[in-house]
Amino acid sequence: MTPRPARAATQARLAAPTFPTLTAILLSGAAILGGATVARGQDTIETHAFSNFGEVKYGPDMEHLDYVNPDAPKGGEISISSMGTFDSFNNYSRKGVSAALATIGSESILTSTADDPYGIYCFLCTTMEYPEDLKWITFNLRDDVTFADGTPMTAEDVLFSFNLFLEQGITEYRRIVEGFIEDVEIVDDHTITFTFTDQAPIRERVGFAGGTPVFSKAWFEETGTRLDDSSEEPFMSTGAYVLESKDFNRQIVYAKNPDYWGADHPLQIGRNNFDRIRVEYFADSQAAFEAFKAGAFTFRVENSSLIWATGYDFPNLNDGYVIKEEIPDGTVGTAQSFIFNLDREVWQDKRVRDAIGMMFNFEWSNEALFYGLYDRVYSFWPGTDLAAEGVPSEGEVEILQPLVDEGLLDASILTDEPAMPHVNSADGNRPSRGTYRAAGALLEEAGWIPGDDGVRRNEAGEVLALEILSYDPNFDRILNPYIENLQQLGVQAKLERVDTAQYVENRRAGDFDMTSHSFSMGFEPGIGLEQWFASKTADDSSRNLMRLRNEAVDRIIPTVVDAETLKALETSVHALDRTLRSIGFMVPQWYKPVHTVAYFDMYGKPETIPPLDMGYLDFWWYDAEKHQALKDAGVLR
């Protein structure tokens, strides 16, 4: 999907491909603009920025972002880790396993900031123009933008890149956006106009047209590279970083382009401060942690509660050479969960899914395994005002009542609080006898009866079996107690741990019973929700991995897309969240509202980190004196 204009990548993660989503830029009637001027007649607006809800934070004469250090020193290296393997630098394709930070050199016409959740700003453009009804939008492109090879970027490259996603993008993207564009006109080398069909959602139009990464048309044509195939090189782009070296499955080094066109752009002042970003690959998190302690890399985002609570007791940390820190995270909490494959008949029965979910003891896991560091996922928008709470509001009832009347939703959704995950006891991993009885009753009602051997079977003699797909051995300590509880219930549960490449392929192919999935929602949900939850994406989606097909969900998503005010958006998302939770296709796991990081004391950062991005690869910087002190002490080479 075409992404919301993005900030710099801030974390090297599992090298599974990530597919960009449709932007969630929303429009409330006529947009309220900061510094907008009327041009080309009374009905045309020209501006440097766009916001759907309220004024943008930064005016056209801004000198730099509020959260950066404009005098941050340039130079040095930051080194991080990633898990698994990689064989491609194209994360827009389903072929290959994408490298960490593969899109670090990509830029789009518009960009966003880490302190303005609703604003998008001209970046590769100077201004944009559009009528109040947003039938079309014209981007006046900068004439000084160059690709990494020094060739100029023109409107021809913008058009080529836009069409590339329409023609070679993944199926789920093309299914959603087909028919949104009536025409794209290149006015001249630095002016391009997008005209929309009536089908295009109003609130998505600006970001849809301006959020596509811009690639070099000449490079694609010369190399024969395709968006739907793997690539051993990053795409030729305009960004600050380029690939310096690669050692497949071992190491990647990105280097700053000394001729980067945007070095003095107000939106880039105080950013892109490192000369090199090095990524070291490891088979698992424990191996990476041992390497970090030894100084093989210098910045670690810790995602293991066990290591965070018990592992940070080593000489370099105790001697003050390594800093351990928690940094507040103001983004929407990731709804990490176990999900069922709804294409498999056995998991289409909600009673069975509910019973399976009751056997996961988060309360014990959080106390015994996670050291109390996590909160339970309870919503698809946890920790935000978009999460449904309490009984439905009058506005929610207006959305839900017709679906109840048509038999698409149970009437209880109109009066009950939203579904919450089952609560177990922290006293031990085993659920209570009452929980086992309740779960067993659900399974028996669904036709799964325990035999003399304790194993549950249906009338056909088929065993109730569940395989949990995983790739990370560090997850075994969480999965094995869950599996033991399921076996005690009479479910033949087992762990199916495979290597990274097989894990990626099995999820793509729908070859699993249950696996972990992370639902990453934004503050402005829109048409991109179809990638996550719509029936039309269930057959082939990088996000609708549970293969959800539900008419009620399909009917509610347009109310989110069509919301014209923040209040209407909140109400419609509450209705959607409430409905998704009622279906019960996931077993909620956990999230935390902070970043847990550790790093060798050789970096500087702004006093205040903005809420929407920790920015350690973006606006932190290298301190040469501190690095030399570490070398003098024999801590680093």
C-alpha positions in Angstrom: 0.0 0.0 0.0 1.1 3.6 -0.5 2.5 4.7 2.9 1.6 7.6 5.0 4.6 10.0 4.4 7.1 8.5 6.7 9.8 9.5 9.2 13.2 7.8 9.1 13.2 4.2 10.1 14.0 3.7 13.7 14.4 0.1 14.3 15.9 -3.0 12.6 13.4 -5.8 13.2 12.8 -9.4 12.0 13.7 -9.5 8.4 10.2 -10.4 7.3 8.9 -8.1 4.5 6.7 -5.2 5.6 4.3 -3.8 3.1 3.4 -0.1 3.1 -0.2 0.8 3.9 -2.5 3.4 2.5 -2.1 6.7 4.2 -4.6 7.6 6.9 -4.7 11.3 6.1 -8.2 12.5 6.8 -10.3 15.5 5.7 -12.9 17.4 7.8 -14.9 19.4 5.3 -12.5 22.0 4.0 -9.1 21.4 5.5 -7.8 23.9 8.0 -4.4 25.0 6.8 -1.4 26.7 8.3 -0.1 29.5 6.2 -2.4 28.7 3.3 -3.0 31.3 0.6 -5.7 31.4 -2.1 -4.3 31.2 -5.6 -5.5 30.6 -9.2 -9.0 31.8 -8.3 -11.2 31.8 -5.2 -11.7 28.0 -5.2 -8.0 27.0 -5.3 -5.9 26.7 -2.1 -2.1 26.7 -2.2 -0.2 25.7 0.9 3.0 24.2 2.2 1.2 21.7 4.4 -2.1 19.9 4.9 -4.1 18.8 8.0 -7.4 17.2 8.2 -8.0 18.1 11.9 -6.8 21.5 13.1 -3.9 23.6 12.0 -0.5 22.1 11.1 2.2 22.6 13.7 4.8 24.2 11.5 4.4 27.2 9.2 6.0 27.8 5.8 8.9 29.8 7.4 10.0 27.2 9.9 13.8 26.9 10.5 13.8 23.4 11.9 11.7 20.9 13.8 11.2 21.8 17.5 12.5 18.5 18.7 15.9 18.3 17.0 19.2 19.8 17.9 19.9 22.1 14.9 23.6 22.2 15.9 23.9 18.4 16.3 27.4 17.3 15.2 27.7 15.1 12.1 29.8 12.0 11.7 30.5 8.7 13.3 28.6 5.4 13.3 25.7 3.9 15.1 25.5 0.1 15.0 22.3 -2.0 15.7 21.2 -5.6 15.3 18.6 -7.5 13.5 17.4 -11.1 13.8 17.1 -13.9 11.2 18.2 -13.6 7.6 17.7 -11.5 4.5 18.1 -12.0 0.8 16.5 -8.9 -0.7 16.3 -5.1 -0.4 12.7 -4.9 -1.7 10.1 -5.0 1.1 7.3 -4.2 -1.3 7.4 -7.7 -2.7 6.4 -11.1 -1.3 9.5 -12.6 -2.8 12.5 -12.9 -0.6 13.1 -11.8 3.0 13.7 -8.1 3.1 16.8 -6.5 4.8 16.6 -4.3 7.8 16.1 -0.6 7.0 15.7 -1.5 3.3 13.8 1.7 2.6 16.0 4.0 4.6 16.9 5.9 1.4 13.3 6.4 0.2 11.5 9.7 0.3 8.1 10.9 -0.9 6.6 14.2 -2.0 5.0 14.7 1.4 6.4 13.9 4.8 5.2 13.9 8.4 6.9 14.8 11.7 7.2 13.1 15.1 5.2 15.8 17.0 2.3 16.5 14.7 0.0 13.5 14.4 -2.3 15.1 11.8 0.0 17.3 9.6 1.8 16.4 6.4 4.3 18.7 4.8 5.7 19.4 1.4 9.2 17.9 1.2 10.0 17.0 -2.4 7.6 19.8 -3.3 7.5 23.5 -2.5 3.7 23.8 -2.4 0.6 22.0 -3.3 -2.6 23.3 -4.8 -6.1 21.9 -4.7 -9.8 23.0 -4.8 -11.9 22.7 -1.7 -13.6 19.6 -2.9 -10.2 17.9 -3.5 -11.2 16.8 -7.0 -7.5 17.2 -7.9 -4.2 18.1 -6.4 -1.1 19.7 -8.0 2.3 19.3 -6.5 4.9 22.0 -7.4 8.1 19.9 -7.1 11.4 21.2 -6.0 14.0 21.7 -8.8 17.0 20.7 -6.6 16.1 17.2 -5.7 18.6 14.5 -7.0 18.8 10.8 -6.7 21.7 9.1 -5.1 23.5 8.8 -8.5 23.3 12.6 -8.9 20.6 12.6 -11.6 17.7 15.1 -11.1 14.3 14.0 -9.9 11.4 15.2 -12.2 7.7 14.7 -12.4 8.4 11.8 -14.8 9.9 9.9 -11.9 6.9 10.7 -9.7 4.5 9.4 -12.3 6.6 6.3 -12.9 6.8 5.5 -9.2 3.1 6.0 -8.7 2.2 3.7 -11.6 4.7 1.2 -10.4 2.7 0.5 -7.3 -0.6 0.5 -9.3 0.8 -2.1 -11.8 3.2 -4.2 -9.7 2.1 -3.6 -6.1 0.9 -6.4 -4.0 -2.7 -7.6 -4.8 -4.2 -6.3 -1.6 -3.1 -2.7 -2.4 -4.3 -2.8 -6.0 -7.7 -4.2 -5.0 -8.2 -1.3 -2.6 -7.0 1.6 -4.8 -8.1 0.5 -8.2 -10.3 3.2 -9.6 -9.2 6.0 -7.3 -7.3 7.9 -10.0 -9.0 9.5 -13.1 -5.9 11.0 -14.5 -2.3 12.0 -13.7 -0.9 14.9 -15.8 2.7 16.0 -16.0 2.4 19.8 -16.5 6.1 20.3 -16.8 9.3 18.8 -15.4 8.5 20.0 -11.8 4.7 20.1 -11.8 2.3 17.1 -11.6 -1.5 17.0 -11.1 -3.5 14.0 -9.8 -7.2 14.0 -10.6 -9.4 11.7 -8.5 -12.5 9.8 -9.2 -15.6 10.1 -7.0 -14.7 6.7 -5.7 -11.5 7.9 -4.0 -12.1 8.5 -0.3 -11.9 12.3 0.4 -9.8 12.0 3.5 -7.2 9.8 1.8 -6.6 11.8 -1.4 -3.7 14.1 -0.4 -1.7 11.4 1.2 -2.5 8.9 -1.5 -1.1 11.1 -4.2 1.8 12.5 -2.1 2.8 9.5 -0.1 4.2 7.2 -2.7 8.0 6.7 -2.5 9.8 8.3 -5.5 12.2 6.1 -7.4 14.4 6.7 -10.4 12.6 5.7 -13.6 15.9 5.5 -15.5 17.4 3.2 -12.9 14.5 0.8 -13.0 14.5 0.7 -16.8 18.3 0.2 -17.0 18.4 -2.5 -14.4 15.1 -4.3 -15.3 14.2 -4.3 -11.6 10.5 -5.0 -10.7 8.6 -4.0 -7.7 7.0 -7.5 -7.4 10.4 -9.3 -7.3 13.3 -9.5 -4.9 16.2 -7.2 -5.4 19.8 -7.5 -4.2 20.2 -3.7 -4.2 18.0 -0.9 -2.7 16.0 1.0 -5.2 17.6 4.2 -6.5 16.0 6.9 -4.4 16.6 10.5 -3.2 17.2 9.9 0.6 20.2 10.7 2.8 21.5 7.1 3.1 22.7 4.6 0.5 24.0 1.1 0.7 27.7 1.0 1.4 28.2 -2.8 1.8 26.3 -6.0 2.4 27.2 -9.5 3.5 24.0 -11.5 3.2 22.6 -12.8 6.5 25.5 -11.2 8.4 25.9 -7.5 8.0 24.6 -4.4 6.2 26.2 -0.9 6.2 24.4 2.2 5.1 26.4 5.4 4.5 25.3 9.0 4.3 25.4 10.4 0.8 27.8 13.3 0.9 25.9 15.0 -1.9 22.5 14.5 -0.4 20.2 17.2 -1.8 18.2 17.8 1.3 21.0 18.4 3.9 19.9 22.0 4.4 16.2 21.5 4.1 14.4 23.0 7.2 12.7 19.6 7.7 16.1 17.9 7.7 18.2 20.3 9.9 19.5 18.4 12.9 18.7 15.0 11.3 20.7 12.3 9.4 23.6 12.9 11.8 25.5 9.6 11.5 27.9 9.0 8.7 27.2 5.2 8.8 24.5 2.9 10.1 25.7 -0.6 10.6 23.3 -3.6 11.1 24.7 -6.8 12.5 22.6 -10.0 12.0 22.1 -12.7 14.6 20.2 -16.0 14.7 18.4 -15.0 17.9 18.0 -12.3 20.5 20.2 -14.0 23.1 23.1 -14.2 20.7 22.6 -10.6 19.8 22.6 -9.6 23.5 25.9 -11.3 24.2 27.4 -9.6 21.2 26.1 -6.2 22.4 27.6 -6.7 25.8 30.9 -7.3 24.1 30.6 -4.2 22.0 30.0 -5.9 18.6 27.3 -3.2 18.1 26.4 -0.2 20.2 22.6 0.4 20.3 20.1 -2.2 21.4 16.3 -1.9 21.4 15.4 -4.5 24.0 12.3 -6.6 23.2 12.8 -9.4 25.7 11.4 -8.7 29.2 13.5 -11.5 30.6 16.7 -9.9 29.4 15.6 -6.4 30.3 14.8 -7.5 33.9 17.7 -9.9 34.5 20.3 -9.6 31.9 21.5 -6.0 32.3 24.0 -6.8 35.0 27.4 -6.8 33.3 30.7 -4.9 33.7 30.2 -2.3 31.0 26.8 -1.3 32.3 27.8 -1.5 35.9 30.9 0.7 35.2 28.7 3.3 33.5 29.9 2.7 30.0 26.5 1.4 28.9 23.3 3.4 29.5 20.0 1.5 30.2 16.9 3.7 29.6 13.2 3.7 29.2 11.8 6.3 26.8 8.0 7.1 26.7 6.3 5.9 23.5 3.3 8.1 22.4 2.3 6.1 19.4 -0.7 3.8 19.2 0.1 0.6 21.2 0.8 -2.4 19.0 -1.9 -5.0 19.5 0.4 -8.0 19.5 -1.7 -11.2 19.6 -2.0 -14.9 18.7 -4.3 -15.2 15.7 -6.3 -18.1 14.3 -6.4 -19.1 10.7 -10.1 -18.7 10.0 -9.8 -20.5 6.7 -9.5 -23.7 8.7 -12.9 -25.0 9.6 -12.1 -26.0 13.1 -11.3 -22.3 14.0 -14.4 -20.9 12.5 -16.4 -21.8 15.6 -16.1 -18.9 18.1 -16.7 -21.3 21.0 -13.6 -23.2 20.1 -11.6 -20.0 19.7 -12.8 -18.7 23.1 -11.9 -21.9 24.8 -8.4 -21.9 23.3 -7.9 -18.2 24.3 -8.9 -18.9 28.0 -5.9 -21.2 28.3 -3.3 -18.4 27.8 -2.4 -17.1 31.2 -1.2 -13.6 30.7 -1.3 -12.7 34.4 1.1 -15.5 35.3 3.2 -14.9 32.2 3.5 -11.2 33.0 4.6 -11.8 36.6 6.7 -14.9 36.2 8.2 -14.4 32.7 7.9 -10.7 31.9 8.6 -9.3 35.4 5.5 -7.1 35.3 6.8 -5.0 32.4 3.8 -5.4 30.1 0.1 -4.3 29.9 -2.4 -6.6 28.4 -3.6 -5.9 24.9 -7.4 -5.2 25.2 -8.1 -3.3 22.0 -6.8 -2.8 18.5 -6.0 0.8 19.6 -4.7 0.1 23.1 -3.7 3.1 25.2 -5.6 5.6 23.1 -9.0 7.4 22.9 -9.8 5.2 19.9 -10.2 2.1 22.0 -13.8 1.2 22.7 -14.7 1.4 26.4 -17.9 1.0 28.4 -21.3 0.5 26.8 -21.8 1.9 23.3 -22.5 5.6 22.9 -25.5 6.8 21.0 -23.4 7.3 17.9 -22.0 3.8 18.1 -25.5 2.4 18.5 -26.5 4.2 15.3 -23.8 2.4 13.4 -24.3 -1.0 15.1 -28.1 -1.2 15.2 -28.7 -1.9 11.5 -26.2 -4.7 11.7 -27.9 -6.2 14.6 -31.3 -5.9 12.9 -29.9 -7.8 9.9 -28.5 -10.5 12.1 -24.9 -9.7 11.4 -24.1 -8.9 15.0 -25.5 -10.2 18.3 -27.9 -7.8 20.0 -25.7 -7.9 23.1 -23.1 -5.6 21.4 -25.6 -2.7 21.8 -25.7 -3.0 25.6 -22.6 -4.8 26.8 -19.1 -3.5 27.4 -16.6 -4.5 24.7 -15.1 -8.0 24.9 -12.1 -8.2 27.1 -9.5 -10.9 27.3 -10.1 -13.7 29.9 -8.4 -13.0 33.2 -6.5 -15.8 34.9 -4.6 -16.0 38.2 -1.0 -15.0 38.6 -0.5 -17.7 41.3 0.5 -20.3 38.8 0.4 -21.0 35.1 -2.5 -23.4 35.2 -5.9 -21.7 34.9 -8.3 -22.3 37.7 -10.6 -25.3 37.8 -13.5 -22.9 37.0 -11.7 -21.7 33.8 -11.0 -25.3 32.7 -14.7 -26.2 33.3 -15.9 -23.2 31.4 -13.5 -23.8 28.5 -14.4 -27.5 28.5 -18.1 -26.7 28.4 -17.6 -24.5 25.3 -15.7 -27.2 23.5 -18.3 -29.9 24.4 -21.0 -27.6 23.1 -19.1 -27.3 19.9 -18.9 -31.1 19.6 -15.4 -31.7 20.9 -15.7 -34.5 23.6 -12.8 -35.8 25.7 -12.1 -39.5 25.2 -10.6 -42.0 27.7 -7.2 -40.7 26.9 -8.3 -37.1 27.6 -7.9 -36.0 24.0 -10.9 -34.2 22.5 -12.5 -35.5 19.3 -15.5 -34.7 17.2 -18.2 -37.1 15.9 -16.0 -38.0 12.9 -13.2 -39.1 15.3 -11.0 -36.1 14.4 -8.6 -34.9 17.1 -8.8 -31.3 18.2 -5.2 -30.4 17.3 -3.4 -27.0 17.3 0.0 -26.1 15.9 1.5 -22.7 16.9 3.8 -21.4 14.3 6.9 -19.6 15.5 10.5 -18.9 14.5 12.2 -17.5 17.6 13.5 -20.0 20.3 13.3 -17.2 22.9 9.5 -17.4 22.5 9.5 -21.0 23.6 9.3 -20.1 27.3 6.0 -18.3 26.6 4.5 -20.8 24.2 5.4 -24.0 26.1 3.3 -23.1 29.2 0.4 -22.2 27.0 0.7 -25.5 25.1 0.7 -27.4 28.4 -2.5 -25.7 29.4 -4.1 -26.6 26.1 -3.0 -30.2 26.4 -4.5 -30.3 29.9 -7.8 -29.2 28.3 -7.6 -32.1 25.8 -6.2 -30.2 22.9 -3.3 -31.8 21.0 -1.3 -28.6 20.9 2.3 -28.4 19.9 4.9 -25.8 18.8 5.9 -25.7 15.2 9.2 -23.7 15.2 10.7 -23.1 11.8 13.5 -20.9 10.4 12.8 -17.3 9.4 12.3 -18.0 5.7 9.9 -20.8 6.3 8.0 -18.8 8.9 7.5 -15.9 6.4 6.4 -18.3 3.7 4.0 -20.3 5.9 2.3 -17.1 7.0 2.0 -15.8 3.5 0.5 -19.1 2.3 -1.9 -19.5 5.2 -0.2 -22.7 6.3 -0.7 -22.4 10.1 -3.3 -22.9 12.8 -2.2 -20.1 15.1 0.7 -17.6 14.9 1.7 -14.3 16.4 0.7 -11.1 14.6 1.1 -7.4 15.4 -1.8 -5.1 14.6 -0.2 -1.7 14.1 -2.9 0.9 13.9 -2.6 4.7 13.5 -4.3 7.8 15.0 -6.2 8.4 11.7 -7.6 5.0 10.5 -8.9 5.0 7.0 -9.1 2.9 3.8 -5.9 1.1 4.9 -8.2 -0.8 7.4 -9.3 -2.9 4.4 -5.8 -4.4 4.3 -6.2 -5.5 7.9 -9.8 -6.6 8.1 -11.8 -6.5 4.8 -13.1 -9.7 3.3 -11.8 -8.7 -0.1 -8.2 -8.9 1.1 -8.6 -12.2 3.1 -7.3 -14.4 0.2 -4.0 -12.6 -0.2 -3.0 -10.1 2.4 0.2 -9.3 4.3 -2.0 -8.0 7.2 -5.3 -9.9 7.1 -3.3 -13.0 8.0 -6.3 -14.4 10.0 -8.3 -14.5 6.7 -11.2 -12.5 8.3 -14.3 -12.4 6.2 -17.1 -10.6 8.1 -19.9 -8.6 6.5 -20.4 -6.4 9.6 -16.8 -5.4 9.6 -17.0 -4.7 5.9 -20.0 -2.4 6.5 -18.4 -0.5 9.4 -15.0 0.2 7.7 -16.6 2.8 5.3 -18.0 4.7 8.2 -14.5 5.1 9.4 -13.3 6.1 6.0 -16.1 8.6 5.6 -15.7 10.3 9.0 -15.5 14.0 8.6 -14.6 15.1 12.1 -12.5 13.8 14.9 -15.6 13.0 16.9 -17.1 11.0 14.0 -13.8 9.2 13.5 -13.6 8.3 17.2 -17.2 7.0 17.2 -16.8 4.9 14.1 -13.5 3.4 15.3 -15.1 2.6 18.6 -17.8 0.7 16.8 -15.2 -1.1 14.6 -13.0 -2.0 17.6 -16.0 -3.3 19.5 -17.1 -5.4 16.6 -13.6 -6.8 15.9 -13.2 -7.7 19.6 -16.6 -9.5 19.6 -15.5 -11.8 16.8 -12.7 -13.2 18.9 -10.2 -14.1 16.1 -7.2 -13.3 18.3 -5.8 -14.1 21.7 -4.4 -10.8 23.0 -0.8 -10.8 24.1 0.9 -7.7 25.5 2.3 -4.2 24.9 4.2 -1.6 26.7 4.0 2.2 26.5 7.7 2.8 26.6 10.8 2.0 24.5 13.4 0.0 26.4 16.8 0.7 25.1 20.5 0.3 26.0 23.5 1.9 24.3 27.1 2.6 24.8 27.6 6.1 26.1 28.8 7.6 22.9 25.6 9.3 21.6 23.7 12.5 22.2 20.0 13.1 22.0 17.6 16.0 22.4 16.4 16.8 25.9 12.8 16.0 24.9 12.0 13.0 22.7 8.9 13.6 20.6 5.9 11.4 21.2 5.7 9.7 17.8 9.3 8.6 17.2 12.2 7.7 19.4 14.4 8.7 16.5 17.7 7.1 17.5 18.7 6.6 13.8 17.1 10.0 12.9 17.9 12.9 15.2 20.4 11.4 17.8 24.1 12.1 17.1 27.6 10.7 17.6 29.8 12.2 20.3 33.4 11.7 19.3 34.9 12.6 22.7 32.7 10.1 24.5 33.6 7.4 21.9 37.3 8.1 22.4 36.9 7.8 26.2 35.3 4.3 25.6 38.3 3.4 23.4 40.8 4.7 25.9 39.1 2.6 28.6 39.4 -0.5 26.4 35.6 -0.9 26.2 35.4 -0.4 22.4 38.0 -0.8 19.7 
